[in-house]
């Protein structure tokens, strides 16, 4: 299992981009199963558990979406690449991640 965390104002936007059109986020602090799609091709990347933690009552104080993906290198890299294609997202720098 790999846990990918997106924190900040674009957290829910990233979830919408990687989900089928019209899909709603899971209820806050509850896990939901979601097919993750490449936002550019709509190709299925993985079936993952997704959790939403609204700010300011989250670990970072901001909105957070966690993607609990299968841990294979190819899957993790494809989900990271898909997240990287979302406007406003970037990888955490040293000391920024939890």
Secondary structure by P-SEA (a helix, b strand, c coil): cbbbbbbccaaaaaaaaacccccccccccbbbbbbcccccccccccbbbbbbbcccccccccbbbbbbccccaaaaaaaaaaaaaccccccccccccc
